[in-house]
Amino acid sequence: MTKAPEPAQGPAARPAAPGAAPTAVEIHGIAGIPEISPGDDLARVIADAALAAGAPGLLDGDILVVTSKVVSKAEGRIATMSRADAIAAETVRVVARRGDTTIAQTRHGFVMAAAGVDESNTEPGTVVLLPEDPDESARRLRTALRSRAGVNLGVVVTDTFGRPWRAGQTDTAIGAAGVTAILDHRGGTDAWGNVLDVTMAAVADEIAAAGDLVKGKAAQLPVALVRGLPALVTEADGPGARVLVRPSDEDLFRLGAADVLAARRTVRAFTGQPVDPAAVERAIGAAITAPAPHHSEPWRFVVVSSLTARLDLLDAMQDAWAADLRSDGFTEEQIARRVKRGEPLRHAPLIIVPCLEPSAMHAYPDDRRIRAERDMFVVSMGAAVQNLLVALAVENLGSAWISSALFCQDVAAGVLGLPDGWLPMGAIAVGHPAAPASPRAPRDPAAFTLTR
């Protein structure tokens, strides 16, 4: 515990400058809190423990840090089911899996191990789930505590999170009331006069982690009192800890290992926003990591960025396609409907034509091995195309692979002026999606699998 001078009671004790740094902070573990059961008055239990002999009491400007498990237990968030079933029920999306460990996003927006499901300190056969609405839980608890203690205080509800790129876990704020969750320093200056562009302090998380220093499952101290930060305690409940959840469109790491392949969707409508050439280059870099036969590198990619080049290519392919359909006896109306399938290419701001460069193919004297050799290279090309489509999705770009160039490879190669031997393997429309993709229809892997 770090000792600080005892603050005066009342709102007047709070500094006028809300961002002023404290000179000292105290952290107390609140002892004497019994096992919590559904329906218990958690505010009464905490208030009584805080006022017990030897406890620090409650003052204006204090912040109570409360482990979510006791909140969940008081609210009856105890489920009789297996841990695996509970994780599945609480999961909105699986971000990553390794062995028995699942990192999942909950409906609250939290990305955490096991979707916050906990089977410690609960009866066998049961698990404890996160509160339905941790911010609302914090607001109710704060209202009841203010009524009992007659002081203005803040409440932070916490849970344990792991962190990418860092070993170990730490407590994090999942709910808050009466506490400034983020201090936004953007627009200010440092000691050298440099403008702060991105500095935002997640103070609610810092308070949560500080409180965990004196809490802990083994010690059975689920509540801590943090004293010395009255500038962070507000009269209103405030927006809560939800402001700490980064929106998906601002999250540079929104895709976990389990998300990447599913992020690839066929996008047929695009905005007019230009495509960053550097993003395309990175996606092609991912494409050429595909496996290839004979240690070859048979993939080539033609980026068709100018409007003139795109229209020349598309008009030539459309004419060739229409001629084929006419020779097959289709009417002009039927031809128009089929040609419309290539519209994503016409409206995309960028087209990529993947090409197979076949010079490394081995020559064989019989048709069987010739076909097998070509198929081997085509499969490698398909792997590269899939890599490209997935990498474009990671770059927040939509794409649609259209097969039309396969039906007129010589025409496409001639319009693009390709080197001899390059074989266009379709064309890919690329751009920023005009709308979110519709939900993907579920597919059962068993329907596509034959086991011997």
ABEGO torsion letter per residue (X at the ends): XBBBBBBBBEAAABBABAABBBABBBBBBBBGBBBBBBGBBAAAAAAAAAABBGBAEBBBGBBBBBBAAAAAAAAGBBBBBBAAAAAAAABABBABBBEABBBBBBAAGBBBBGGGBBABGBBBGBBBBBBABAAAAAAAAAAAAAAAAGBBBBBBBBBBBBBBGBBEBBBBBABBBGBBABBBABGBBBAAGBBBAABBBBAAAAAAAAAAAABEAAAGBABBBBBGAAAABBABAEAEAAAABBBAAABAAABBAAAAAAABBBBABBBABBBBAAAAAAAAAAAAABBBBGGBBABBBBBBABAAAAAAAAAAAAAAAAAAAAAAGBBAAAAAAAAAAAAAAAABABBBBBBBBAAABBBBABAAAAAAAAAAAAAAAAAAAAAAAAAAAAAGBBBBBBAAAAABAAAAAAAAGBBBGBBBBEBBBBEBBABBBBBBBBBBAAAABBBX
